[in-house]
Amino acid sequence: MKLITAVIKPSRLDAVRLALGEAGVQGMTVSEVSGFGRQKGHTEVYRGAEYEVAFVPKMKIEVAVADDAVDLATEAIVEAARTGSVGDGKVFVSELQNVTRIRTGETGDAAL
Amino acid sequence: MKLALKKVCFGTGGAALALALPAIAAAQDAIDSGDTAWMLTSTALVLFMTIPGLSLFYAGMVRAKNALSVMMQCFAITCVVTVLWVVYLYSLAFGNDVNGFVGDLGKMFFNGVGTDAVQGSIPETVFSMFQLTFAIITPALIIGAFAERMKFSALLWFMGLWVTFVYAPICHWVWGGGWLGNMGVLDFAGGTVVHINAGIAGLVAALVMGKRAGYPGTPMKPSNLVLTVVGAGMLWVGWFGFNAGSELAADGTAGMAMAVTQIATATAALAWMFSEWISHGKPSALGIASGAVAGLVAITPASGFVGPVGALVIGVAAGVACYLAAVKVKRALGYDDSLDAFGVHGIGGIVGALLTGVFVSARFGGAGLADGVTIGAQLGKQFVGVLATIVYCGVVSFVILKIIDVVIGLRAKEEAEEMGLDLALHDEQGYNLQ
């Protein structure tokens, strides 16, 4: 099993959700994060007090998938999240040790 | 304000306007119901300026962790000053004159201020309540200077002592039959009594208490500018009660006061906005709202004395001057007047008070200088009024602050400031947003 973590532009969230659904991924966890790679931040000014804000708002999506579904899921995310401009984000794939469905106690692939 | 010897006005009323001492007429039929209705309304409008107008204006500008503390301070000041007002403060401000300095205690506990007491053409209760709303907003304005770092108990002590030893005397000097009013200083609705007073006290407090922890390096972004702009709008609307209500009557002067208030405010808002646009490159909502408040402040002393052209000039002057003071000078000098109590109210009040001396002249469409007084002479009187306010307020505010600091301490503890005053001082959070 793998944990796919994707950091994407907030405006692409809905497209990614739909694309993952079509790729057969059942659920996901989404959080609001901030970050930057190569994207520049912005400046805010309040009565002359100038603040350089390096962090850009992003959405983080986490999905747990079976090993044979990783490539399909990753591709779905990348296609749906891409806009072509700087700041589109990244997809990380990490090893997932175990998964348990809380309601039933199922573990492993059955819990995905 | 009609109470001081006022020889100039636009008014249509034939009634004598020179009231050196508050007159308690016995007859109910001395009351004009139109004037009274307007003054009842004005009182509500000016109270609305503090709660919630100013409260929101300020609360939106502080960090989220301190938003509730600002609202708490404004609310508490409203309550404390009200109680002190009825007990002795109204008497100190408007009681029988003692050497031109302060009123006596003859009106303590509203002695003599019953249902039938009359002040001019309105019930004295209404006059007193109207004046109370000014005594409330003046200390509330000061909190902008020391926002996010003052202990609540110290705040209550400071405000109670300040309205007693600074506000009441200065109010008496200008409106209560004291020496500034008698000298011919023109201050229609409180350029000196309210704004320079609050601005100077704020500056002194900011200097005595020191900067917020982390200022100016740490980002301290306004938590909710939407509320700030809402508050600015409430201040603007309420200010019609503040300025037009200071005529104490529903007449032509009140009408002109309302008109010049609107004109100066809009002009100042644009002046600040364009100043910022030129200087920084973009106009901002905080800027246009701040400019509006600067205009409101500056037109305050002038509102019953100047005409539309004067209002335009005062608006531009205030917008630019306050922009420079709050945005450029403050940063250059490095003091932490957190919400620009001095930059907006102090500077705006000074600009307005001085320009009143010029634009009262009939040459500029004003109400007209007093007989035999030139613009130069009137400017001189205005200057004395401004200087007297600055010096007296500055010195006495400093003394009060120092005493409180020694006895109980002014500032919240470091951990409290870090945690946020809402939690640390009030066990609450203004925003419990998940």
HADDOCK unambig.tbl for C-alpha pairs under 7 A between the chains (distance, minus, plus):
assign (segid A and resid 46 and name CA) (segid B and resid 286 and name CA) 6.99 0.50 0.50
assign (segid A and resid 47 and name CA) (segid B and resid 287 and name CA) 6.68 0.50 0.50
assign (segid A and resid 47 and name CA) (segid B and resid 326 and name CA) 6.85 0.50 0.50
assign (segid A and resid 47 and name CA) (segid B and resid 327 and name CA) 5.23 0.50 0.50
assign (segid A and resid 48 and name CA) (segid B and resid 327 and name CA) 4.70 0.50 0.50
assign (segid A and resid 48 and name CA) (segid B and resid 328 and name CA) 6.95 0.50 0.50
assign (segid A and resid 51 and name CA) (segid B and resid 219 and name CA) 6.53 0.50 0.50
